[in-house]
Amino acid sequence: MVSPDSPPGSSPPTGGEEQTFDLSPPMFSESGGSKPLPSFTNLEVYLANPNLSSVSEIHYSTSPGVWQTYGGEGIRISPGTTIEAFVASTDPANWNNSQHVIETYDAIHVPLVIGLAFSKHAYTYCEMGGTMIPGIYPPNVVSSGTAALLNRNAIPSEYLNSSSFSINQILPNGEVPVVLDADFAGPIAISLASFGGGSAAAFEVAARSHVSGILDSKTVQATVRIEPTILPPPIIAPSSPPSGDDDDSPNTPGNWISIDLDTALGNTPDGAKIYYTLDGSDPGVDSGGGPTSPTAVLYSGAFSATPSLSAPVKARVYGPSGYEHWFVVSELSVFDWGLGPGIGFALSASLSAPTLAIDVTATAAPVISGTGVDLTARFPNVATVNGQSIDLHAQILSQTTNKTNTFWHDADLGDFVFQFLEGETGEVRSATVRWTFYESGSNNPVSLGDISLTIDDLDHGDSRHESLESSDISSFTLNDPTNLTTQIVASNVSVASAGGVEQNPGEPEAAVRLAIQNASFTIIYHVTFGTADRSAFHHDGSGTFSFTNPTTTPVPNPLSRIYYTYQFDNTTDSPVPMQFNDRAPSGFRWDSTYAPFVPNAAFDVEISYADSDYEAEASLVVPPGGATMTLRTLLSNTTGAIENEATVTPTVESGFAPLTATTTIPID
């Protein structure tokens, strides 16, 4: 633009002087205004003098009050640069200075765009660095998430440096720059301390601009939640008196009981506590992860169980002090002496064979509480096992948006339903839901054996595309033919709708049946919305859904071991499978159960299929009295069978004697 201001040293003509002429203002090779930031890369402006060089020269300034004589050089331009220029007369008797031209070069500001990500939406105590008791599987510790610049291609290379911007983690007491690598990404530390005493840890980062032309980013937030670890039940067994105990009666070796943590798999934390009762009550679970029974005792070492003890020993494992909320209290272990004149015995075996199937049905609307990632639903009275009513609890662990999701029950079908709401065309949504079976009216988790959940009507049409995944299933069943695709990676199974087909409820081609064998299991649901604005996943646990040609695929899982309990008929020496109390989560030990004693009987534990290196281990505690007991384990697969046996004849002096037979079978 042109300014009438005169430069220093210029003087307009007066009325008594001869007539003079105004010089024309200089011309700019690049006009000012707002320009894309990348255009400032190596941007230079040249000035041209439209007048006779013999009577004029260009003067310019890029700093107020500082003038230079232009010599034909390119003037380097950065965002925000202002050039003021005029043509100065070198013959003031005949020519006046030109008007001033001012051009300002502004960038179309580019906002910094950053992302914040963690490898998972929820982490375990072990992953956050909590100390675990060593087991088979080493701990997998996660130390950080990642903050990164996402739009580096929109920013000129000269601005890609720490002088131009920084990515800062926002903390309660200020901001701390993140150390960035060559890809402009850096770690955001995460540990147990990040969660404090809560169930979630919130993180905030923002990019801060230090130069003109680029803008601060929006503040990016991420919330990571606790993924509670299910504690393995304690191992209750006969024990020897502590060293130095000289009380001969009634504390014979077999009358002492020890309760130990099951540390085989490395999923038990250092500092885990055992509470037990001797009056037959359940130690229980309160809202803070501690016991509820007023008679619960913190276990500190082996104790004597006299013949007058008539109630079973019951025990649970609880999380370390201060970290109880990181764990799900173990299922109940029960040790029942089956008292009589030395006629009790226990037999428990670790097997990978099917258990008794139990139907679960949504009989009433769930009790809903919370919103977003705090949303929970509790379906009451979904099953009854051994007279105990069971509830099914659902909790959203994570979701990709803050839009509404919900749970409800289909009264006509008895289905449990999880549903995405407020969908928009092209929107991609995911939600991670943990389902847990509890004893009704408590937070005591309970496994039901084999549970089958059939999820049907998985669409892949114009309305939506639906899929799901889980690492907590032992097998899945599809129809043949099917419109679904599956993928197994390690123990994670993904099931996706395919073929561009709009399905209808009850069509077997769009259904998958998941075999669930744990007290708690997690399913991740995915949907890409089309014309519809909602997506519902129906779960049929009552067995009413049928396939025309079912095909079942087992899911490899080396931890998939369960513990069977057997009882024996008083009149025969043939083993009879009993209605066992529960099935523990994968890899966890279950309790022993006592039953009538049959002298000189042989006890068989048998498994008919093994798809990897499996070990069948059976153990029983033989009462004193001179009877010889034989225990056999048998494993078989397509290559044949392997059998092992152990025999013991306990005496009255030896007390209750342990007996174990172990068999291992290789992969087919």
C-alpha positions, 0 to 999 in steps of 0.5 A: 500500500502507498503512504504519503509520509515523507522519509527523513531528509525529504522536503516538499517543494514550496510555492516560490520554487520551480515546479518539481515532479513526484517519483513513482513508488517502487514495485515489489516482486511479491505482494504482501498478504496472508500466505501458506506457511510452506510458501515462506521456505526460501521466500525472497522479495525483490524491489524494482525502480520504475524511475530513472536511476540517474535521479533516484534510488530505492530506500527500504526498511524491515525494522522501523526507523532503520533505512537501507539503500536497495542494491538489487538483493533479495530481501529474506521474508519470514512470517510477519515481515513488513517491508516499507520502501520508497524511491528517494530523489537524488535530484531534489531540485526537479524530483520529489521522493515517491510515496511509501509502499508498505507490504506485510507478509503474514502466514496462514497459521498452521496449528500444530497437531499432536497425538497421545497414545498408549499401547493399551486402554487398560493396564495390569498391576504387573505391567505398571511395574508392580512386583510379582512373585516369579512364575513361569511367565516373566513380567511384561512391564510398560513404562511409557506411552507416546506423544508425537507431532502428526502434521510434520508434512504441513510445517516447513523444515526450518520450523521442525526444531526445538527452537520453533515448538515443543510438546509439553506434558501438562502436570498439576504444577506446570508443563514439562517438555517431552524429549522428542526423537528424530520423528518428533515423538517422545515418551510419556512416563506411566507407572503405578504412581500415575494412578494414585489411589484411583482406578484411572490415570489421566494425561494431557499434552500440548504443543507450544509454538515459539515462533510466528506462523505456527500455532499451539496445538489443542490440548490432547487428553488420554485416560488409561484405566486399571485392568484388574488382575484376577488372583488365583485361589489359594492352595489349602492342604494338610501340612506338618507342624512348624519346626519345634512344635512338641505338642503330640496331641492332637496335632499329628502331622496330618492335622495341620493345615497350610494355605499357600499362594498359587505362584506357578504362573507369575500372576500373584503379586508380592504382598498378596494376602490370604484371609481364611475362616474356620466357621464355614463362612466365606471371607467375602469381598467388600467394595475396597477389595478386603474381606467382609466376614468378621471371623476372617483371619489373616493367614500367617502360617500353618495352623492345627486343625483338631478333630473337633473342627467340624466346619471347612476351611475357606480362604481367598487371596486379596491384593497387596495393601494399598493396591487392592483395587488393582486386583479381583479377589480370588475365587473361594478355596474350600478344604473340608475334612469330611470328618468321621473316624478317618474316612475323608479324602480329597481328590483334585486334578488339573485337566484340559477337558470340557466341563459341565455347561450352564445356561445363562439368561437375561431375565430382567433389565440390568441395573445401570450406573455411571456414564462413558468409561465408568458405565456399568450394568448388572444383570440379575439372576442370570443363572442358579448353581447349587442353589446360588443365584448368579449375576452378570456384571458388565463394565466398559473399560475403554471406548474410542469416543465420548458418545453414548453406549448402553446395555439392555436385555431382550425380554423376548429372547433372554439376550444380554445386549451391548449397544453403540448409540449416536452413530454417524455415517463413516464413523468408526467406534470401538468399546472394550467390555469386561463381563464378570459373573458374581454371586448375587448380592455380592462382588464375589466372582464365580466361574460357572464352568462352560458358558456359551455366548452366541452373538448373531446378526453381525452386519456388513451392509450399508447400515454398518460393519460389525466385528468383535475380538476376545482373548478369553475364549477356549473355542468358537463355533461358526456355521458352515457356510458362514458370512463371517471371517475369523483370525487367530493371533496367539490366543486372540480371536477376531470375528468380522462380518463380511460379504456386504450382507445385511443380516437378520436376527437368527440367521446362522450364517452371521453368528458366532458362538464363544466358549467362555470358561472364566469368571471374568472375560473381556470382549472388544466390539467394533463398528463402522457406521453406515446409514444406521445410527446404532449397533447392537450386539446380542448375546444368547447364553441360553442355548436357544440359538441353533446352527444348521451345520456348526463347526467348532475351532479350539483356541490355542491357549497353553494356560487353559487348564482346569481342575476337576474334583471326583467322588467315588461311590461307596459300593463300587470302585468306579470313579463318578464325576461329581457336580463340582463347585466351580471352574477357575480362570485359565491357569488358576488352581481350584480347591480340593473337595472331600468325599466318602472313602473307599478302601483299596480303590483305584482312582482314575483321572482321564483326559481324551484330547490334548493339543499341546504339551499338557500335563494331567496332575491328580492328587489325593490325601489318603487317611491313615488306617493301612488301606492301599490307595492307587491313583492313575492319570491317563492322557490320550490323543490321536497318537495314543495314550500315556498313563502314570500311576502312584500307590501309597499305604499310609499308616496311622503314625504317618497321618494323612499322606499326599499322593500325586500322579503326573502324566505329560503328553506331547503335541500330536 
